[in-house]
Amino acid sequence: MRLLDHVAQCTVPFVVRQHSGELWQLTGTADFAPHVARCPLRYVLTDELVRVCVDVAYSQSAELCDCLDLLHFPAEQLWIEWNERARSEQFARLLPQCVGARDREIVRSGMLLRADPNGRTASLRSFWLARAEPPEALLGAVETLLNLDGGAPASPPAALFEGGTVRVCDPDNAHLDELLACARFRLDPAWQRYYGVTARGAATRAQLLQSSLTVAFDVPLLLALLLLLSTRAGLPQTAVCSTRLNAKRARLGKQALLDHLEVSCPVFAAAAPRPAEESGAAFRTAPRMHHVRGHLVRRYNTVFWRRPHWRGHARLGCVRSRTVELRLGPRPAGTAPGARGSGGSA
């Protein structure tokens, strides 16, 4: 089952028993089950799209930062989930220092957003499907507050346990720091009271602070997804309807699965066929025939995806084999924000 179904079908309150025998009922997955079940728009991302979102979000390119003014949340209530393995594998290539053992214990991740009608501010809660038997859907203790027009004032990270709203910074990565500037984080009130009593030591609080704020990694990925959704052609979306499957599940006494949209990415869309005529020119006076990978392009207030295509002149020769490092690098001087030259050919 998808994570969204695990969340929607959860009815068991989240209760913690301390060694002393004291019980704490904390905000858990069951508290959000009705919200996921009634959510009008639910996205499930393909692995291919997750990898592309990580590339766009965590590369050193200024594309995403330059397009923040165009982003809007597509609905006032929105569910998004993905395969955590796809994201972890891409993180391992881009940010190997940020991949921990905890990531290997998670099967799927997701977030539930509630946005204002203006589409520029929202709050989100993060969920995970733990690798256990039976699988268990877990809720993050931290709520993320997003303001695409700029974040509100924030307290130091240690103030998280006092109910403060904090910001996560990355002084070594200006690009990532600019993306995180629109996010603030605060503990759920029930969890804040619990940690206030049980987490006294400085070492314990430092460990909890680090683990709780891992939800910050969801923010750049979400912004990258919003950028791809805002492209002129949008992203391919396939409606997954579970009517027939649910009829069988009903006969077996099982709960119904939720309908959702599977969102994929056009990155590997086929390029136009290469012209048949080829000739080997001795001197290169213009680009030879070569393949250009798909890329994002911004033209004023419009962002669109340019499919992979052939470029150049066959009469000047053809690039048959080539080794190219595919990455989202810094924007060349003199180009429009989000524009790309032919350097990304393959």
matplotlib code that plots the C-alpha trace (Angstrom):
import matplotlib.pyplot as plt

x = [0.0, 1.0, 1.9, -1.2, -3.3, -1.4, -2.0, -5.7, -6.4, -4.5, -6.8, -4.4, -3.4, 0.3, 1.1, 4.6, 5.2, 8.2, 10.3, 8.5, 5.2, 3.9, 1.9, 2.1, -0.4, 1.3, 0.1, 0.4, -0.5, -4.1, -4.8, -4.2, -6.0, -9.2, -7.3, -5.5, -8.7, -10.5, -7.6, -8.8, -5.4, -3.0, 0.3, 2.5, 5.9, 7.7, 11.3, 12.5, 10.8, 12.2, 15.7, 15.2, 13.7, 16.8, 19.0, 17.2, 17.0, 20.5, 22.7, 24.6, 22.5, 20.6, 17.6, 15.4, 16.3, 15.7, 12.2, 10.9, 8.7, 6.8, 6.0, 2.5, 1.0, -1.4, -4.2, -5.2, -4.8, -2.2, -0.7, 2.7, 4.6, 7.6, 9.9, 12.6, 15.1, 15.1, 15.8, 18.5, 20.3, 20.4, 21.4, 24.3, 25.6, 25.1, 25.3, 26.9, 27.5, 23.8, 22.8, 22.5, 21.4, 18.0, 17.3, 17.7, 15.0, 12.4, 10.5, 8.3, 8.0, 5.3, 3.9, 0.5, 0.2, -2.4, -1.9, -3.6, -5.8, -3.0, -0.9, 2.3, 2.2, 1.5, 2.2, 3.2, 3.6, 6.0, 5.3, 7.3, 6.6, 9.0, 10.7, 9.1, 6.6, 3.9, 4.8, 4.1, 3.3, 5.0, 4.5, 7.3, 7.2, 8.1, 5.7, 7.2, 5.9, 6.5, 6.4, 7.5, 7.7, 10.3, 10.4, 9.3, 11.8, 13.2, 14.7, 18.0, 17.7, 17.8, 14.6, 12.7, 12.2, 10.7, 8.1, 10.0, 10.0, 13.5, 15.3, 17.8, 20.8, 23.6, 26.5, 28.6, 26.0, 24.5, 22.2, 20.6, 20.6, 18.5, 16.0, 15.7, 15.2, 11.5, 11.0, 10.5, 10.2, 8.4, 7.6, 4.1, 2.7, 2.2, 5.7, 7.1, 5.5, 6.8, 10.4, 10.3, 9.8, 11.8, 14.7, 16.7, 20.3, 22.2, 23.5, 20.0, 18.6, 21.3, 20.6, 16.8, 17.4, 19.4, 17.0, 13.8, 15.1, 15.8, 12.4, 14.3, 15.5, 11.9, 11.7, 14.1, 12.6, 9.1, 10.2, 11.8, 8.5, 6.5, 8.9, 8.4, 4.7, 4.6, 6.3, 4.2, 3.4, 3.4, 4.3, 2.6, -0.1, -1.9, -5.0, -4.9, -8.4, -8.9, -12.6, -12.3, -9.6, -11.7, -14.7, -12.6, -11.2, -14.7, -15.7, -12.6, -13.5, -10.5, -10.6, -10.7, -7.6, -7.5, -7.4, -4.4, -2.4, 0.9, 3.2, 6.1, 8.8, 9.5, 13.3, 13.7, 11.2, 12.4, 14.1, 13.1, 14.6, 18.1, 18.2, 19.4, 21.9, 25.4, 28.7, 32.1, 33.3, 37.0, 36.5, 33.9, 32.4, 29.1, 27.8, 27.9, 24.8, 24.5, 22.0, 20.9, 19.4, 16.0, 16.3, 14.2, 14.0, 12.6, 11.2, 10.1, 7.1, 6.9, 8.9, 8.8, 10.5, 12.4, 12.4, 15.6, 16.4, 19.0, 20.9, 23.5, 24.0, 24.5, 26.6, 29.2, 29.4, 27.7, 28.8, 28.4, 29.9, 30.7, 31.2, 29.5, 29.1, 25.4, 24.9, 23.1, 25.9, 26.0, 24.3, 26.6, 27.1, 24.8, 22.0, 18.5, 17.6, 17.0, 18.3, 20.9, 23.3, 24.4, 27.0, 24.6, 24.7, 25.3]
y = [0.0, 3.6, 5.7, 7.8, 4.6, 3.7, 7.2, 7.4, 4.0, 4.7, 4.7, 4.0, 7.0, 7.6, 6.8, 6.8, 4.9, 6.1, 3.8, 5.2, 3.9, 7.4, 7.6, 10.5, 10.7, 12.7, 14.0, 11.1, 9.8, 9.0, 12.7, 13.4, 10.3, 12.2, 15.1, 12.7, 10.8, 14.1, 15.7, 16.7, 16.5, 13.7, 13.3, 10.2, 10.9, 8.4, 7.6, 9.3, 12.6, 12.3, 12.1, 15.1, 17.2, 16.4, 17.4, 20.7, 21.4, 20.5, 21.4, 24.7, 26.1, 29.4, 28.2, 27.4, 30.5, 32.7, 31.3, 31.5, 34.4, 32.2, 29.4, 28.7, 25.8, 24.1, 23.6, 24.6, 21.0, 18.8, 15.4, 14.5, 11.2, 9.4, 6.4, 7.2, 4.9, 7.0, 10.2, 8.6, 7.3, 10.7, 12.3, 9.8, 11.2, 14.9, 15.1, 11.8, 13.4, 13.9, 10.2, 8.4, 5.0, 6.4, 7.0, 3.2, 2.5, 4.5, 3.0, 5.9, 9.6, 12.1, 15.5, 17.0, 20.7, 23.2, 26.4, 29.8, 30.9, 33.1, 30.0, 31.5, 30.4, 27.0, 24.7, 21.1, 17.9, 15.2, 11.5, 8.3, 4.6, 2.7, -0.5, -2.8, -5.7, -4.7, -1.3, 1.7, 5.2, 7.8, 11.5, 14.0, 16.1, 19.3, 21.4, 23.3, 26.8, 28.1, 31.6, 32.0, 35.7, 35.5, 33.9, 35.5, 36.3, 33.2, 32.2, 30.3, 26.5, 25.7, 27.7, 24.8, 23.1, 26.3, 26.5, 28.9, 29.1, 28.4, 28.6, 26.1, 27.7, 26.3, 28.9, 26.7, 26.6, 30.0, 28.4, 26.0, 28.7, 30.9, 28.2, 27.4, 31.1, 30.7, 28.0, 28.1, 25.1, 24.6, 21.7, 20.4, 21.7, 18.1, 17.1, 20.4, 19.7, 16.1, 17.1, 19.9, 17.2, 14.3, 15.9, 17.7, 17.1, 19.2, 16.1, 14.7, 17.9, 18.3, 14.8, 15.5, 18.8, 17.2, 14.4, 16.6, 19.1, 16.6, 17.6, 20.6, 18.4, 18.2, 21.9, 22.2, 19.0, 20.5, 23.8, 21.9, 20.0, 23.3, 24.7, 21.6, 21.8, 25.4, 24.7, 25.6, 22.0, 20.9, 17.3, 14.2, 13.1, 9.7, 9.3, 6.1, 4.9, 2.1, 1.4, -2.1, -3.0, -1.5, -3.6, -6.8, -5.4, -4.7, -8.3, -9.4, -6.9, -4.6, -0.8, 1.0, 2.5, 6.2, 7.5, 9.7, 11.1, 9.6, 12.4, 11.6, 13.6, 14.2, 14.1, 11.0, 11.8, 10.7, 13.2, 13.9, 11.4, 12.5, 13.5, 10.8, 12.9, 13.1, 14.2, 14.6, 18.2, 18.8, 22.2, 23.1, 26.5, 25.9, 23.3, 19.8, 17.6, 16.6, 15.7, 18.2, 16.9, 18.3, 21.4, 24.1, 27.5, 30.6, 33.4, 36.3, 34.9, 31.6, 28.4, 25.6, 22.3, 21.9, 18.3, 16.5, 17.5, 17.5, 20.6, 21.6, 20.9, 17.4, 18.7, 19.7, 16.2, 14.4, 13.7, 9.9, 9.2, 11.6, 11.5, 14.4, 15.2, 15.9, 18.4, 21.7, 24.1, 27.9, 30.1, 31.4, 35.2, 37.1, 34.5, 34.9, 33.3, 29.6, 29.6, 27.1, 26.9, 23.9, 22.9, 20.2, 18.2, 14.5]
z = [0.0, -0.5, 2.5, 2.0, 2.6, 5.8, 7.1, 6.1, 7.7, 11.0, 14.0, 16.9, 19.0, 19.5, 23.1, 24.7, 28.0, 30.0, 32.2, 35.2, 33.8, 32.9, 29.7, 27.2, 24.3, 21.6, 18.2, 15.8, 12.4, 13.5, 14.2, 10.5, 9.0, 8.3, 6.6, 4.2, 3.5, 2.6, 0.8, -2.7, -4.4, -3.8, -5.7, -5.8, -7.4, -9.7, -8.8, -11.9, -10.9, -7.3, -8.7, -10.9, -8.1, -5.9, -8.8, -9.3, -5.6, -4.4, -7.4, -7.3, -10.1, -9.5, -11.5, -8.6, -6.6, -9.6, -10.0, -6.4, -7.4, -9.8, -7.4, -6.0, -4.1, -6.5, -3.9, -0.4, 0.7, -0.9, -0.2, -1.8, -1.3, -2.8, -2.6, 0.0, -1.7, -4.9, -2.9, -0.7, -3.7, -5.3, -2.0, -1.8, -5.1, -4.3, -0.5, 0.8, 4.1, 4.7, 4.2, 7.5, 8.8, 9.5, 5.8, 5.2, 7.7, 5.8, 2.9, 1.8, 2.8, 2.4, 3.4, 4.0, 3.1, 4.0, 2.1, 2.2, -0.8, -2.1, -2.8, -1.3, 2.3, 3.8, 6.7, 6.2, 8.3, 7.3, 7.4, 7.0, 6.5, 8.6, 7.4, 9.9, 10.1, 10.0, 8.3, 10.5, 9.4, 11.6, 11.9, 12.4, 15.6, 13.8, 11.7, 8.8, 8.0, 4.4, 3.1, -0.5, -0.1, 2.7, 6.1, 9.4, 12.2, 13.8, 17.1, 17.6, 17.0, 20.7, 21.2, 19.4, 22.8, 24.3, 21.6, 19.4, 15.7, 14.3, 11.0, 9.5, 7.8, 5.7, 5.7, 3.4, 0.6, -0.3, -2.9, -0.3, 2.4, 0.1, -0.4, 3.3, 4.0, 3.2, 5.8, 9.6, 12.0, 15.3, 17.5, 17.7, 21.1, 22.5, 21.6, 22.9, 26.3, 26.2, 25.4, 27.9, 30.7, 29.3, 27.4, 30.0, 29.2, 26.6, 24.7, 24.5, 23.3, 20.7, 19.3, 19.3, 17.5, 14.8, 14.2, 14.4, 11.9, 9.2, 7.8, 6.4, 3.6, 2.3, 1.6, -1.4, -2.9, -2.6, -4.2, -7.1, -7.6, -7.6, -10.2, -12.5, -12.0, -13.1, -16.4, -19.4, -20.3, -16.6, -15.6, -16.9, -14.5, -14.5, -12.4, -10.4, -9.7, -7.2, -7.8, -9.1, -6.5, -3.7, -4.7, -4.2, -0.9, 0.3, -0.3, 1.8, 4.6, 3.9, 3.9, 0.6, -1.0, -1.9, -5.5, -6.4, -9.2, -10.2, -11.3, -13.6, -15.4, -19.1, -18.7, -20.7, -23.4, -26.8, -29.0, -32.6, -35.1, -36.3, -40.0, -42.3, -44.2, -42.7, -44.0, -42.5, -42.8, -42.3, -40.6, -38.0, -38.6, -36.7, -34.3, -35.6, -35.3, -31.6, -29.0, -26.3, -23.1, -21.8, -19.7, -17.9, -19.6, -18.1, -20.4, -18.3, -16.2, -18.0, -17.2, -19.6, -20.2, -23.5, -24.5, -25.6, -29.2, -31.9, -32.7, -35.3, -39.0, -40.3, -43.2, -40.7, -39.2, -36.4, -32.8, -32.6, -29.2, -26.3, -22.6, -20.8, -17.1, -16.7, -13.9, -13.2, -13.1, -12.5, -15.0, -17.7, -17.6, -19.9, -20.0, -18.8, -15.5, -16.0, -19.6, -20.8, -23.6, -25.6, -23.1, -21.7, -25.0, -25.1]

ax = plt.figure().add_subplot(projection="3d")
ax.plot(x, y, z, "-o")
ax.set_aspect("equal")
plt.show()
